[in-house]
Amino acid sequence: MKKELAEKLKKINISMKKHGFIIEGFFGSHARGDAKKTSDLDLLYSINNVFLSQNKGFAYFQKLEEIKSILSKKLKKEIDLAPKNNLSKTGEKYILSEVIYV
């Protein structure tokens, strides 16, 4: 299941990267292998200057919501996004230790 999910995310990442949004990996129940059908999918992401230059001000947040919706439809899961460069110390400790990078 983890390999299958990683492969799907790699394919999706190709189109997302063109817009400056990079899926770094997944974590949480899917990474640990204890996800249920109803489990959401936790994704670690980063953005680059392309994303920032195309999405200024409030458009930044709108674009993240749009991406979240697209990912949810493609993966048939509720999606939670965590920004790699803006994690709290607790987030770094627990998220980065279990991320499966794609």
Number of C-alpha atoms within 10 A of each C-alpha: 10 13 10 9 15 17 13 14 22 18 11 17 16 13 12 18 16 11 17 16 22 21 23 20 22 28 21 19 15 20 20 13 11 9 14 9 6 8 14 17 22 21 26 23 16 19 18 12 11 13 20 15 11 13 16 11 9 8 12 15 12 12 16 15 13 12 16 17 15 14 20 16 12 12 15 11 16 15 19 14 17 19 13 19 11 10 14 11 9 9 13 14 11 13 21 17 10 16 19 20 16 17
